[in-house]
Amino acid sequence: MVPLPGGQTGAKVPTMDTSTIAFTSRDGIAIQTYVFMPAGEPRAVVQVQHGLAEHAGRYRRFAAALTAAGYAVYAPDARGSGQTAQGSYGRWGEDGWPGWVDDVHRLRDRIRADHPGLPVGLFGHSMGSFATQHYLLDHADDVDAVVLSGSTEVSWLMPILDAEEPADLSAFNAPFVHRTGFEWLSRDEAEVDAYMADPACGWEAPPLPQIITLAAAADPKRVAAIRNDLPLLIISGDADPLAQGGPAVELLASRYRDAGLTDVEVHLYPGARHEVLNETNRDEVTGDTIAFFDRTLGGRR
């Protein structure tokens, strides 16, 4: 068994068959990746992409629910993050943002080699959801279902992400009673405190080289290249600053529907904030997500 750094609060996470692998990015970074396996043969695989200034170890409770439902889970510490960073958080590598997107593709290739023929769902949260949006422009044929969590239509966010200085996210906390500065993440104070206590979370993220290329994810012509039958679920809290009360999420969904996608589902949870998997209604969110994967990746065992 491999110990995981950080973690979440609440009930004890069930024991899983946990191991780590590493794959090499095109610019030479060893991307450390957790692999969580169910009892028995998996019926499908879920690839999890975490957000900015956090790490994959924070998704072990979600992984436990997925493995209990029969899914294998591959969760990388993205470049500059978690164990991949080796203590140098925000070291994005020579390829910067395009490299991060390519890392999604390289892990998908590794999953194909490890589990030939199994369906693969892709779950991306926040910055991981932006990498997923970007990845789908060229690789929608390589995945069988997609969940975007804590996401948004990216065009309004590009000036923040493409700034020359480290991204200033402090304004996201403005609507909430200020206790730590990270109240925008969750209504659950224990989850916010766990984030604050985790040295691999909340670090100041330096600018991501070539993040401007993410703007392609808002280009209707590029989005139109995504296959029409790709099932897509968008989950967000209506109090998430990235959702802008909901319209930014609905605009994202409309962009995919206008591009021709026929199975686009939106769950906007009242009162929930950015990290819906760590929210007070997290069991509901996890259940809805697994139900989506059950429907799109082959049904229950």
C-alpha positions in Angstrom: 0.0 0.0 0.0 1.1 3.5 -0.8 0.5 6.3 1.8 -1.2 9.4 0.4 -0.4 12.9 1.5 -3.1 15.3 2.7 -6.6 14.0 2.5 -10.2 14.8 3.4 -12.2 15.0 6.5 -15.2 12.9 7.5 -15.7 9.2 7.7 -12.7 6.9 7.4 -11.9 6.1 3.8 -12.3 2.4 2.9 -9.1 0.5 2.2 -8.3 0.3 -1.5 -5.7 -1.5 -3.5 -3.4 1.5 -4.0 -0.2 1.8 -5.9 1.8 4.4 -7.8 3.2 4.6 -11.3 5.0 7.2 -13.2 5.0 8.2 -16.8 7.3 10.6 -18.6 6.0 13.9 -20.1 7.2 15.0 -23.5 9.5 17.5 -21.8 11.0 14.9 -19.4 9.0 15.3 -16.2 8.1 12.1 -14.3 4.4 12.4 -13.6 3.6 10.6 -10.4 0.3 8.9 -10.6 -1.9 7.0 -8.0 -3.7 3.9 -9.2 -6.7 2.7 -7.2 -8.1 -0.7 -8.0 -11.5 -2.3 -7.1 -11.9 -5.8 -5.7 -12.0 -8.1 -8.8 -11.7 -7.0 -12.4 -12.6 -3.4 -13.1 -15.4 -2.7 -15.5 -14.1 0.7 -16.6 -11.5 3.2 -15.7 -11.9 6.8 -14.5 -9.0 9.2 -15.1 -9.0 12.1 -12.5 -7.3 15.4 -13.2 -7.0 17.7 -10.2 -7.0 21.5 -10.0 -4.5 24.3 -9.5 -2.4 24.3 -6.3 -3.6 21.0 -5.0 -2.9 17.3 -5.7 -4.4 13.9 -6.4 -4.2 12.6 -2.9 -7.1 14.8 -2.0 -9.3 12.6 -4.2 -8.9 9.4 -2.3 -12.5 9.6 -0.8 -13.9 9.9 -4.4 -11.6 7.1 -5.5 -12.9 4.9 -2.7 -16.5 5.4 -3.9 -15.5 4.7 -7.5 -13.6 1.5 -6.7 -16.5 0.3 -4.6 -18.6 0.7 -7.7 -16.2 -1.3 -9.7 -14.0 1.3 -11.4 -10.3 1.5 -11.5 -9.0 5.1 -10.9 -5.9 6.7 -12.2 -5.1 10.1 -10.6 -1.9 11.9 -11.5 -0.2 14.7 -9.5 0.0 17.2 -12.4 3.2 18.9 -13.4 4.3 21.3 -10.7 2.0 19.7 -8.2 2.0 17.1 -5.4 4.7 14.5 -5.5 5.5 15.3 -9.2 6.8 18.7 -8.1 9.3 17.2 -5.6 8.8 20.2 -3.4 9.1 22.8 -6.1 5.5 23.7 -6.5 4.6 25.5 -9.7 7.6 24.3 -11.6 5.7 23.9 -14.9 8.4 22.5 -17.1 9.6 23.6 -20.5 6.2 22.8 -22.2 4.1 24.7 -19.7 0.3 24.5 -20.3 0.4 22.6 -23.6 2.6 20.0 -21.8 -0.1 19.7 -19.0 -2.7 19.0 -21.7 -0.4 16.5 -23.4 0.1 14.8 -20.0 -3.6 14.0 -20.0 -3.2 12.3 -23.4 -0.1 10.4 -22.3 -1.8 9.0 -19.2 -4.7 8.0 -21.4 -2.3 6.0 -23.5 -0.9 4.3 -20.4 -4.4 3.4 -19.3 -5.1 1.9 -22.7 -1.9 -0.2 -22.4 -2.8 -1.4 -18.9 -6.5 -2.0 -19.6 -7.0 -2.7 -23.3 -10.6 -2.5 -24.3 -12.0 -1.0 -21.1 -14.1 2.1 -21.4 -12.5 5.3 -19.9 -14.2 8.2 -18.2 -12.4 11.5 -17.7 -13.1 13.6 -14.6 -11.5 17.0 -14.5 -11.8 19.5 -11.6 -11.1 23.3 -12.0 -7.8 23.7 -13.7 -8.0 20.0 -14.5 -11.4 20.7 -16.1 -9.7 23.3 -18.3 -7.0 20.8 -19.3 -9.9 18.4 -20.1 -11.7 21.0 -22.2 -8.5 21.7 -24.1 -7.7 18.0 -24.5 -11.1 17.2 -26.0 -10.5 19.5 -28.9 -8.1 16.9 -30.4 -8.8 13.7 -28.4 -12.5 13.3 -27.9 -12.4 9.9 -29.6 -10.1 8.6 -26.9 -12.6 8.8 -24.0 -16.0 7.4 -23.5 -17.5 10.0 -21.0 -16.4 13.2 -19.4 -17.2 15.1 -16.2 -16.3 18.7 -15.7 -16.3 19.8 -12.0 -15.8 23.4 -10.8 -15.5 24.4 -14.4 -16.6 27.4 -16.4 -16.6 28.9 -19.9 -13.0 30.0 -20.0 -13.0 33.1 -22.1 -13.8 35.5 -19.2 -11.1 33.8 -17.1 -8.3 34.1 -19.6 -7.1 37.6 -18.4 -6.6 36.2 -14.9 -4.9 33.0 -16.1 -2.7 34.8 -18.6 -1.5 37.6 -16.3 2.2 38.2 -16.0 2.0 37.9 -12.2 0.9 34.9 -10.2 -2.8 34.4 -10.4 -4.7 36.4 -7.8 -7.7 34.4 -6.7 -8.4 36.4 -3.5 -11.4 38.1 -5.2 -13.1 34.7 -5.3 -13.5 34.9 -1.5 -15.1 38.3 -1.5 -18.8 37.0 -1.4 -18.1 35.0 1.8 -17.4 35.7 5.4 -13.7 35.8 5.6 -12.0 33.3 8.0 -9.1 31.8 6.1 -9.3 33.3 2.6 -10.4 30.0 1.1 -14.0 30.0 2.1 -14.9 29.9 -1.6 -13.8 26.3 -1.8 -16.5 24.8 0.5 -19.1 25.4 3.1 -17.5 22.7 5.2 -15.0 24.5 7.5 -13.2 21.2 8.3 -12.5 20.7 4.6 -11.2 24.3 4.3 -9.0 23.8 7.3 -7.6 20.5 5.9 -6.7 22.4 2.7 -5.0 25.1 4.7 -3.0 22.6 6.7 -1.8 20.7 3.6 1.6 22.1 2.5 0.9 20.8 -1.0 -2.2 23.0 -1.3 -2.7 26.7 -1.6 0.7 27.7 -2.8 1.1 30.8 -5.0 0.9 29.6 -8.6 3.3 31.3 -11.0 2.1 32.1 -14.5 1.6 29.0 -16.7 3.6 29.4 -19.9 1.4 29.4 -23.0 -1.8 29.3 -21.1 -3.2 31.6 -23.7 -3.6 28.5 -25.9 -6.5 27.5 -23.6 -8.6 30.1 -25.4 -9.1 27.6 -28.1 -11.5 25.8 -25.8 -13.9 28.7 -26.2 -13.6 28.7 -30.0 -16.9 27.3 -31.5 -15.1 26.1 -34.6 -12.7 24.0 -32.5 -15.4 22.7 -30.2 -17.4 21.6 -33.2 -14.7 19.0 -33.9 -15.7 17.1 -30.7 -17.7 14.0 -31.6 -21.5 14.5 -31.1 -22.1 11.4 -29.1 -19.6 12.1 -26.3 -21.6 12.1 -23.0 -20.7 15.1 -20.9 -21.7 16.0 -17.3 -21.0 19.4 -15.8 -21.2 19.6 -12.0 -20.9 22.9 -10.1 -22.2 24.8 -7.1 -24.2 27.9 -7.8 -22.1 29.7 -5.2 -18.8 28.8 -6.9 -17.3 32.1 -8.2 -16.3 30.3 -11.4 -20.0 29.6 -12.1 -20.9 33.3 -11.7 -24.2 32.2 -10.1 -24.8 29.6 -12.8 -24.7 31.5 -16.1 -21.1 30.7 -16.8 -21.7 27.0 -16.4 -24.9 27.1 -18.5 -22.9 29.0 -21.2 -20.3 26.2 -21.2 -23.0 23.6 -21.6 -24.6 25.7 -24.4 -21.3 25.8 -26.2 -21.1 22.0 -26.3 -24.8 21.7 -27.3 -24.4 24.3 -30.0 -21.5 22.3 -31.3 -23.8 19.3 -31.8 -23.2 17.2 -28.6 -26.4 15.4 -27.9 -25.8 14.2 -24.3 -24.9 17.2 -22.1 -26.1 17.2 -18.5 -25.7 20.0 -16.0 -26.0 19.6 -12.2 -25.9 23.0 -10.4 -26.1 22.4 -6.7 -27.8 25.2 -4.7 -25.4 26.9 -2.2 -22.4 24.7 -3.0 -19.1 26.3 -3.7 -16.1 25.4 -5.8 -15.0 22.0 -4.6 -18.3 20.0 -4.9 -16.6 16.8 -4.0 -15.6 18.3 -0.6 -18.9 20.1 0.0 -21.5 19.4 2.7 -23.6 17.6 0.0 -20.6 15.7 -1.3 -22.4 12.3 -1.0 -25.1 13.6 -3.4 -22.5 14.9 -5.8 -20.5 11.7 -5.7 -23.6 9.6 -6.2 -24.7 11.7 -9.2 -21.3 11.4 -10.7 -21.1 7.6 -10.3 -24.6 7.3 -11.7 -23.5 9.2 -14.8 -20.5 6.9 -15.2 -22.8 3.8 -14.7 -25.0 5.1 -17.5 -22.3 5.9 -19.9 -19.5 3.4 -19.3 -21.5 0.2 -19.3 -24.0 0.0 -16.5 -23.8 -1.6 -13.0 -22.1 -4.9 -12.4 
